[in-house]
Amino acid sequence: MRTFECDYTEGVHPKLLDALTRTNLEQMSGYGFDPYTASAAEKIRAACGAFDAAVSLLVGGTQTNMIALDLLLAPYEGVLSPKTGHINVHEAGAIESTGHKVIALDEHDGVLDLDALEAYLKTFYADATHEHMVRPGAVYLTHPTEYGTLYTKAQIERVRALCDAYEMKLYVDGARLGYALGCEQNELTLPDLAALCDAFSIGGTKLGALCGEALVFPKDAPKRLLSQVKRHGGLLAKGRILGVQFDALFTDGLYEAIGREAIRHAKRIREILLEKGYPLAWDSPTNQQFILLSDAEAEKLSKYVGFDLWGRADAGHWIARFTASWSTTDAAVDELERALPEAATL
């Protein structure tokens, strides 16, 4: 049965696999001290227009978020996040394990409510006892959001202004960044992120890499970054595995091309879902499409196609996610169209 559960059900993009195979028997130093990691870092700096940026290749997304925020925050600080933010919902308390509180704020379809952010900051500092409270030291966002939605450039600029006004850092989790960059509605470029963020990540795992994320500090690199990464469990001994993959991803525009192709498939999946009568839970322009299903409908539909039950919409309905990825093909979407029953028949 065909599945559209998530964007990492298959192993590795063929071009990355080819690069790994071609370089497999080359002898290289470990821990990222290899020519491919150096080349990947230079290509990422060039793509971001941040030629002095510190670029670190890490093993996975959770380690990347944990390390980035622990390095950006003082010991007495916490991080502001949308309630639906990945660090607040799906990382098993990784941020809290470093001693930093995640402070959850209101959001709309995954996008942080910026009025709520500003109100929180004003209220916090108006409290005469705020020195006894966890100080907000950073804002955490994902682009795209957990719900496949996008921030506008103006929204990120407003967050940046609030961070400057209240002496906070801005970190953007880009685990699915390639799917934003490949989307025509997207307003944020890599140079924009480099200009507006204190740190951001460029996801590899969900964009066809066997594993790995790139963590970018565009301006001020933390001291002893490699030591900090290793201390937090994010350093891969065979760093070449990450270097070879990111070097390939940032050659000839492959990273954004992968995102564009997945978006093309996601648009068609969306059309099929609507044509067959499945209501969208919200409007997502990226590679994740979300529909509403009753309990009975979800159980029956699972016999035809694989998908992810994202969470409860209410007591009697699920939010179901269909995801296009770097590995989705026209044939797979054709098969979905044939296999998917009309909503009215469930």
C-alpha angles and dihedrals in degrees: 000000000000115000132203093178100131144330099268106052092114127057117244140337111265093239091053092045089051090051091050091048094048092051097037098108097038110115112233139164117261136240094047097306092124132107095249093056090048090049092047091051091051092049091049091049090051093048090051095044087232105119095174095048122129109235121192125182112216134187101245149351100262092051090047094053093044094049095043094051096041089054094046096047131072114231092259095049134095133198128246114226139167110263087246093048116133093239090053098046114019110030102076095239094305093148093046089051088068091055098260122123120226108223108201121212135186120280140180117226088337097311115118113249100242093196088056089049092053093044091051092052094048092048093046095055093040089061109096090212097053092117086070092054135078104275115228102240104166145013119229121205135166123218110226095024124234086266095054093253127132138231118229120232089246091056093052090047089054091050089049091052091051091048090053093046093051099034096248134141125239120221124181119198106216100182088137096025093128090062090054093048089051093052120096092216092058116111100180122089129189090257089052091054091047090052097045105035134070087210138352138174131232110211121227104165095065093039099060104285119133085231139326148087131216116230114203127196100185098188120009116030116206115247116265092004096175091051090050092049091050093047089056095048096250100115119101115211091211091051089165088079089066095037095053092049097048091043087057094043091056096045119100093350095293095146095058092037090058089052094049093051092050091049089052089056093043091055090055092046088052091051091050092050092050094044090053092051104256112146117229116237089214140335113281118176095187136071098293120078121190128201136178120245133175116234091258093047092051092052093048095044091053088068090064105038140005118249139148125261097222098186146294120307089186139327093295104031139066130208105228122199127212112189131197116201147174087284099049114116136194088248091056092051090046088054091050091052091052096043100042111094123217110272090236091062096058 
